[in-house]
């Protein structure tokens, strides 16, 4: 017979007496079947579930996590581990912040290497419930304890950790890419497409063009292979990943100044061809790529110096009414204006309300990089039109963004730009500059 966890049940019985609840009343208040509740409290043939303990705690007015430190005996005994109860327990401990309970139980769990599957299952439950940060600790434990480098569980854990750690910190993002890269081709096909997309996306934000081309090329190739597999369950339709691969291949060429070569890729995803009839979800993706493709063809025309298309492009951006499209479009317009020396004040005035909202991008992987580029191009634009004070303000804004994102190459460009006009800076601007540089006193950089 299983040993009854008396400490846990004594605490519950004490609360029943304090609140003057009998078994029937407690069953009604908790919504637990009276017979099941009776067996759980008696511990004769049924262990108590963590959900039942939570329901009891709520009725007694206790905070989430009440008596969790006594619950481990429901999951682990000398004879065996109850995997379902242990997984649920670890998930709930993470959700309510009972890290002390996790710390106490993990050594017992990992005494047996086979129990790493329990840790992985708990991590997956948390991840799929949107508790990515809470799942990170468990995935790290899987990585530390799985010795088979070709384990599917290990590869998925690396993929999840890569996903969880993506943010606007460039250093952290690059380390995550390096760590995950060797495992990308060890993932099941249902994960690989999204993993390649996320890798291409991260490297694009880091200006790692060689890596973007590699991952995007793999994405295009794999998406056509997976499209014929009816078994594989994907986050998106395969045509989405195919289009994204083409989009990134074109985007790299654009950033390298190879505009005509880029147009070939843009046209290919503007009019996507797919070997099989598309369902509704696939057709929606194709329609979205048409919108992106049209915008990017405008972008490439503008970047080649076609001043006459600026207003038409601005009309198209306004019709889309999407902040992310507008910042991308304004980057192209400003870059062209700075390269070819024309005035786009009327365009900037038209989108001034949108520009004021660009700060919301500052925690987004790709859009924060677009915002950074916008501020840098805007600074150059203001300087070239003799508006030195505004140019310095934009440079300081850009420097602050670059520092926050740990994009040191961009920080250096901002410093170089500021130093070119330093003698025109106000006392307040110089103070902001010194703070951004981590300097307390006035220092002239030679």
C-alpha positions as CSV (number, residue, x, y, z in Angstrom):
1,X,0.0,0.0,0.0
2,X,1.2,3.5,-0.8
3,X,2.4,5.6,2.1
4,X,0.0,8.4,2.7
5,X,1.4,12.0,2.6
6,X,0.1,12.8,6.1
7,X,1.6,16.3,6.4
8,X,-0.2,17.5,3.3
9,X,-3.5,16.0,4.4
10,X,-3.2,17.2,8.0
11,X,-2.8,20.8,6.7
12,X,-5.9,20.4,4.6
13,X,-7.9,18.9,7.4
14,X,-6.8,21.7,9.7
15,X,-8.2,24.2,7.2
16,X,-11.5,22.2,6.9
17,X,-11.9,22.4,10.7
18,X,-11.0,26.1,10.7
19,X,-13.6,26.9,8.1
20,X,-16.0,24.4,9.5
21,X,-16.4,22.6,6.1
22,X,-17.5,19.0,5.9
23,X,-16.6,16.8,2.9
24,X,-19.9,17.4,1.1
25,X,-19.5,21.2,1.4
26,X,-15.9,21.2,0.4
27,X,-16.7,19.1,-2.7
28,X,-19.4,21.6,-3.8
29,X,-17.1,24.6,-3.2
30,X,-14.2,23.1,-5.1
31,X,-16.2,21.4,-7.9
32,X,-14.4,18.1,-7.1
33,X,-16.4,14.9,-7.1
34,X,-17.1,14.0,-3.4
35,X,-15.9,10.4,-3.9
36,X,-12.7,11.5,-5.6
37,X,-12.1,14.2,-3.0
38,X,-12.6,11.7,-0.2
39,X,-10.2,9.2,-1.7
40,X,-7.6,11.9,-2.4
41,X,-7.8,13.2,1.1
42,X,-7.6,9.7,2.6
43,X,-4.8,8.7,0.3
44,X,-6.0,5.2,0.1
45,X,-6.3,4.5,-3.7
46,X,-6.0,7.9,-5.3
47,X,-3.3,10.5,-5.1
48,X,-4.2,14.2,-5.1
49,X,-3.7,16.1,-8.3
50,X,-2.1,19.5,-8.3
51,X,-5.3,21.0,-9.7
52,X,-7.3,19.6,-6.7
53,X,-4.7,21.1,-4.4
54,X,-5.1,24.5,-6.2
55,X,-8.9,24.2,-5.9
56,X,-8.7,23.6,-2.2
57,X,-6.2,26.4,-1.7
58,X,-8.6,28.8,-3.5
59,X,-11.5,27.8,-1.3
60,X,-9.4,28.3,1.9
61,X,-8.3,31.7,0.6
62,X,-4.6,30.7,0.1
63,X,-2.2,32.2,-2.4
64,X,-1.3,30.1,-5.5
65,X,1.4,27.6,-4.7
66,X,0.0,26.8,-1.2
67,X,1.5,23.6,0.2
68,X,3.5,22.9,-2.9
69,X,6.5,22.1,-0.8
70,X,4.5,19.2,0.7
71,X,3.2,17.9,-2.6
72,X,6.4,16.2,-3.9
73,X,5.5,13.0,-2.2
74,X,2.4,12.7,-4.5
75,X,4.9,12.7,-7.4
76,X,7.9,10.8,-6.2
77,X,8.2,7.9,-3.8
78,X,11.0,5.4,-3.1
79,X,9.4,3.0,-5.6
80,X,8.6,5.2,-8.6
81,X,8.0,8.5,-10.2
82,X,4.5,9.5,-11.3
83,X,5.4,11.3,-14.5
84,X,2.0,12.8,-15.3
85,X,1.7,14.3,-11.7
86,X,5.4,15.4,-11.7
87,X,5.0,17.2,-15.1
88,X,1.9,19.0,-13.9
89,X,3.6,19.9,-10.6
90,X,6.7,21.4,-12.3
91,X,4.6,23.4,-14.7
92,X,2.5,24.8,-11.9
93,X,5.6,25.6,-9.8
94,X,7.0,27.5,-12.7
95,X,3.8,29.4,-13.4
96,X,3.3,30.5,-9.8
97,X,7.0,31.2,-9.1
98,X,7.6,28.4,-6.6
99,X,11.2,28.0,-7.8
100,X,12.2,26.8,-4.3
101,X,10.0,23.7,-4.9
102,X,11.6,23.2,-8.3
103,X,15.1,23.4,-6.8
104,X,14.1,20.8,-4.2
105,X,12.7,18.3,-6.5
106,X,15.0,18.4,-9.5
107,X,17.9,16.5,-8.0
108,X,15.6,13.6,-7.1
109,X,14.2,13.7,-10.7
110,X,17.5,13.7,-12.4
111,X,18.9,10.9,-10.3
112,X,17.5,8.7,-13.1
113,X,18.7,9.9,-16.5
114,X,15.5,8.6,-18.1
115,X,13.5,11.3,-16.2
116,X,15.0,14.0,-18.4
117,X,11.9,13.2,-20.6
118,X,9.8,14.6,-17.7
119,X,11.8,17.8,-17.7
120,X,11.4,18.1,-21.5
121,X,7.6,17.5,-21.2
122,X,7.3,20.2,-18.6
123,X,9.2,22.6,-20.8
124,X,7.0,21.9,-23.8
125,X,3.9,22.4,-21.8
126,X,5.1,25.8,-20.5
127,X,6.3,26.8,-24.0
128,X,3.0,25.9,-25.6
129,X,1.1,27.8,-22.9
130,X,3.0,31.0,-23.9
131,X,5.3,30.7,-20.8
132,X,8.5,30.9,-22.8
133,X,10.7,32.5,-20.2
134,X,9.5,29.9,-17.6
135,X,10.3,27.1,-20.0
136,X,13.9,28.2,-20.5
137,X,15.3,26.7,-17.3
138,X,13.9,23.3,-18.2
139,X,15.2,23.3,-21.8
140,X,18.6,24.2,-20.4
141,X,18.4,21.1,-18.1
142,X,17.6,18.9,-21.1
143,X,20.6,20.3,-23.0
144,X,22.8,19.7,-20.0
145,X,21.6,16.1,-19.4
146,X,21.0,14.6,-22.8
147,X,24.3,13.0,-24.0
148,X,23.2,11.8,-27.4
149,X,24.0,14.7,-29.7
150,X,21.6,13.4,-32.4
151,X,18.7,13.2,-29.9
152,X,15.5,14.7,-31.3
153,X,14.6,16.0,-27.8
154,X,18.0,17.7,-27.6
155,X,17.6,19.4,-31.0
156,X,14.1,20.6,-30.2
157,X,15.3,22.0,-26.8
158,X,18.1,23.9,-28.7
159,X,15.5,25.3,-31.1
160,X,13.2,26.4,-28.2
161,X,16.1,28.1,-26.4
162,X,17.0,29.9,-29.6
163,X,13.4,31.1,-30.0
164,X,13.1,32.1,-26.3
165,X,16.3,34.1,-26.3
166,X,15.6,36.2,-29.4
167,X,15.2,39.9,-28.6
168,X,16.9,43.2,-29.6
169,X,20.3,42.5,-27.9
170,X,22.5,41.8,-30.9
171,X,25.3,40.1,-28.9
172,X,22.8,37.7,-27.3
173,X,21.1,37.0,-30.6
174,X,24.3,36.1,-32.3
175,X,25.4,33.8,-29.5
176,X,22.1,32.1,-29.8
177,X,22.5,31.6,-33.6
178,X,26.0,30.1,-33.1
179,X,24.7,27.7,-30.4
180,X,21.7,26.5,-32.3
181,X,23.1,26.3,-35.8
182,X,24.6,22.8,-35.5
183,X,21.3,21.3,-34.5
184,X,19.0,22.9,-37.2
185,X,19.2,19.9,-39.5
186,X,18.6,17.4,-36.7
187,X,15.1,18.7,-36.1
188,X,12.0,17.0,-37.4
189,X,10.7,18.5,-40.6
190,X,7.7,20.0,-38.7
191,X,10.2,22.2,-36.9
192,X,12.9,22.7,-39.4
193,X,11.1,25.2,-41.7
194,X,10.3,27.6,-38.9
195,X,13.8,27.2,-37.4
196,X,15.4,28.2,-40.7
197,X,13.0,31.1,-41.0
198,X,13.9,32.3,-37.5
199,X,17.6,31.9,-38.2
200,X,17.4,33.9,-41.4
201,X,15.4,36.6,-39.6
202,X,17.8,36.9,-36.8
203,X,20.9,37.0,-39.1
204,X,19.2,39.7,-41.2
205,X,18.8,41.9,-38.2
206,X,22.5,41.3,-37.5
207,X,23.6,42.1,-41.0
208,X,25.1,38.6,-41.4
209,X,24.4,38.4,-45.1
210,X,26.3,35.2,-45.8
211,X,24.3,33.4,-43.2
212,X,21.0,34.9,-44.3
213,X,21.6,33.6,-47.9
214,X,22.5,30.2,-46.5
215,X,19.4,29.8,-44.3
216,X,17.1,31.4,-46.9
217,X,18.3,29.1,-49.6
218,X,17.7,26.1,-47.4
219,X,14.3,27.4,-46.6
220,X,13.3,27.6,-50.3
221,X,14.6,24.1,-50.9
222,X,13.1,22.4,-47.9
223,X,9.6,24.1,-48.2
224,X,9.1,22.5,-51.7
225,X,10.1,19.1,-50.3
226,X,7.9,19.3,-47.3
227,X,4.9,20.5,-49.4
228,X,4.6,16.9,-50.7
229,X,4.4,15.4,-47.2
230,X,0.9,15.2,-45.9
231,X,2.0,14.0,-42.5
232,X,4.1,17.0,-41.5
233,X,2.3,19.5,-39.3
234,X,3.7,23.1,-39.8
235,X,3.0,26.4,-38.0
236,X,2.4,28.0,-41.4
237,X,1.6,26.8,-45.0
238,X,4.7,25.6,-46.8
239,X,4.2,28.4,-49.4
240,X,4.8,31.0,-46.6
241,X,8.2,29.6,-45.9
242,X,9.0,29.4,-49.6
243,X,8.0,33.0,-50.1
244,X,10.0,34.1,-47.0
245,X,13.1,32.4,-48.3
246,X,12.8,34.3,-51.6
247,X,12.0,37.5,-49.7
248,X,15.2,37.2,-47.6
249,X,17.3,36.3,-50.7
250,X,16.1,39.5,-52.4
251,X,16.4,41.6,-49.2
252,X,20.1,40.7,-48.9
253,X,20.8,41.7,-52.5
254,X,19.0,45.0,-51.8
255,X,21.1,45.7,-48.7
256,X,24.2,45.0,-50.7
257,X,23.1,47.5,-53.4
258,X,22.5,44.9,-56.0
259,X,19.1,46.3,-56.9
260,X,18.5,44.7,-60.3
261,X,19.4,41.2,-59.0
262,X,17.1,41.8,-56.1
263,X,14.2,42.6,-58.4
264,X,14.3,39.0,-59.8
265,X,13.6,37.6,-56.4
266,X,10.9,40.2,-55.6
267,X,9.1,39.4,-58.8
268,X,9.2,35.7,-58.0
269,X,7.4,36.1,-54.7
270,X,5.1,38.8,-56.0
271,X,3.7,36.2,-58.3
272,X,4.3,33.0,-56.4
273,X,4.0,29.7,-58.3
274,X,3.2,26.6,-56.3
275,X,3.2,23.0,-57.6
276,X,-0.1,22.0,-55.9
277,X,-3.5,23.7,-55.6
278,X,-3.6,26.0,-52.6
279,X,-6.1,25.9,-49.9
280,X,-7.5,29.0,-48.3
281,X,-4.6,29.5,-45.9
282,X,-2.1,29.1,-48.7
283,X,-3.9,31.5,-50.9
284,X,-3.9,34.2,-48.2
285,X,-0.2,33.9,-47.9
286,X,0.2,34.3,-51.7
287,X,-1.9,37.5,-51.5
288,X,0.2,38.9,-48.7
289,X,3.4,38.3,-50.7
290,X,1.8,40.2,-53.6
291,X,1.4,43.2,-51.2
292,X,5.0,42.9,-49.9
293,X,6.3,42.4,-53.5
294,X,4.7,45.5,-54.8
295,X,6.0,47.6,-52.0
296,X,9.5,46.2,-52.4
297,X,9.5,46.8,-56.2
298,X,8.7,50.5,-55.3
299,X,11.6,50.4,-52.8
300,X,14.0,49.2,-55.4
301,X,12.9,51.8,-57.9
302,X,13.4,54.5,-55.4
303,X,16.8,53.2,-54.4
304,X,18.0,53.4,-58.0
305,X,17.2,57.1,-57.9
306,X,13.8,57.2,-59.5
307,X,12.6,60.4,-57.9
308,X,9.5,60.5,-60.0
309,X,8.0,57.5,-58.3
310,X,8.3,58.9,-54.7
311,X,4.7,60.3,-54.4
312,X,3.2,57.2,-56.0
313,X,5.1,55.1,-53.5
314,X,4.0,57.3,-50.6
315,X,0.3,56.9,-51.8
316,X,0.8,53.1,-51.8
317,X,2.3,53.1,-48.3
318,X,-0.6,55.3,-47.1
319,X,-3.1,52.8,-48.6
320,X,-1.4,49.9,-46.6
321,X,-1.7,52.0,-43.4
322,X,0.8,49.6,-41.7
323,X,3.5,51.0,-39.4
324,X,6.0,48.4,-40.3
325,X,5.6,49.0,-44.0
326,X,5.8,52.7,-43.6
327,X,9.1,52.6,-41.7
328,X,10.6,50.3,-44.4
329,X,9.3,52.7,-47.1
330,X,10.6,55.8,-45.4
331,X,14.0,54.2,-45.0
332,X,14.2,53.6,-48.8
333,X,12.9,57.2,-49.5
334,X,15.4,58.8,-47.2
335,X,18.3,56.6,-48.4
336,X,17.6,57.6,-52.0
337,X,17.1,61.3,-51.0
338,X,20.5,61.2,-49.3
339,X,22.2,59.5,-52.2
340,X,20.8,61.6,-55.0
341,X,20.3,64.9,-53.1
342,X,16.6,65.6,-53.4
343,X,14.0,66.9,-50.9
344,X,11.3,64.7,-49.4
345,X,10.1,67.0,-46.6
346,X,6.5,66.7,-47.9
347,X,6.7,62.9,-47.5
348,X,8.0,63.1,-44.0
349,X,5.3,65.6,-43.1
350,X,2.7,63.3,-44.5
351,X,3.7,60.4,-42.3
352,X,4.7,62.5,-39.2
353,X,1.9,60.9,-37.1
354,X,3.3,57.4,-37.9
355,X,6.9,58.5,-37.3
356,X,5.9,59.5,-33.7
357,X,4.9,55.9,-33.1
358,X,8.1,54.3,-34.2
359,X,9.2,53.8,-30.6
360,X,6.9,50.8,-30.3
361,X,9.4,49.0,-32.5
362,X,12.2,49.1,-29.9
363,X,11.5,45.6,-28.5
364,X,11.0,43.9,-31.9
365,X,13.7,42.0,-33.6
366,X,13.4,43.2,-37.2
367,X,11.4,46.4,-36.7
368,X,13.9,47.8,-34.1
369,X,16.6,47.5,-36.7
370,X,14.4,49.4,-39.2
371,X,13.8,52.1,-36.7
372,X,17.5,52.4,-36.1
373,X,18.2,52.7,-39.8
374,X,15.4,55.4,-40.1
375,X,17.0,57.5,-37.4
376,X,20.4,57.3,-39.0
377,X,19.2,58.2,-42.5
378,X,17.0,61.0,-41.0
379,X,20.1,62.4,-39.2
380,X,22.1,62.5,-42.5
381,X,19.1,64.0,-44.3
382,X,18.8,66.8,-41.7
383,X,22.5,67.6,-41.9
384,X,22.4,67.7,-45.7
385,X,19.6,70.3,-45.6
386,X,21.5,72.5,-43.1
387,X,19.2,71.6,-40.1
388,X,22.1,70.9,-37.8
389,X,20.2,70.9,-34.5
390,X,17.7,68.4,-35.8
391,X,20.5,66.3,-37.3
392,X,22.3,66.2,-34.0
393,X,19.0,65.2,-32.2
394,X,18.4,62.4,-34.6
395,X,22.0,61.2,-34.2
396,X,21.7,61.1,-30.5
397,X,18.4,59.2,-30.8
398,X,20.1,56.7,-33.1
399,X,23.1,56.3,-30.8
400,X,20.8,55.6,-27.9
401,X,19.0,52.9,-29.9
402,X,22.3,51.3,-31.1
403,X,23.7,51.2,-27.6
404,X,20.5,49.6,-26.2
405,X,20.7,47.0,-29.0
406,X,24.4,46.5,-28.5
407,X,25.0,47.2,-32.2
408,X,28.4,48.6,-31.7
409,X,29.2,49.2,-35.4
410,X,26.1,51.4,-35.6
411,X,27.1,53.1,-32.4
412,X,30.5,53.9,-33.9
413,X,28.8,55.4,-37.1
414,X,26.7,57.6,-34.9
415,X,29.7,58.8,-32.9
416,X,31.5,59.6,-36.2
417,X,28.5,61.5,-37.4
418,X,28.1,63.4,-34.2
419,X,31.8,64.3,-34.0
420,X,31.5,65.8,-37.5
421,X,29.1,68.5,-36.1
422,X,30.1,68.5,-32.5
423,X,31.2,72.2,-32.5
424,X,27.6,73.1,-33.5
425,X,26.0,71.0,-30.6
426,X,24.2,72.8,-27.7
427,X,25.2,72.3,-24.1
428,X,22.1,70.0,-23.7
429,X,23.1,67.9,-26.7
430,X,26.7,67.5,-25.5
431,X,25.4,66.4,-22.1
432,X,23.2,63.7,-23.7
433,X,26.2,62.7,-25.9
434,X,28.5,62.3,-22.9
435,X,25.8,60.2,-21.0
436,X,25.4,58.0,-24.1
437,X,29.2,57.5,-24.2
438,X,29.3,56.8,-20.5
439,X,31.4,59.9,-19.9
440,X,30.9,62.1,-16.8
441,X,33.1,65.0,-17.8
442,X,33.7,66.9,-21.0
443,X,36.0,64.8,-23.2
444,X,37.0,65.6,-26.8
445,X,37.4,62.5,-28.8
446,X,40.2,62.9,-31.3
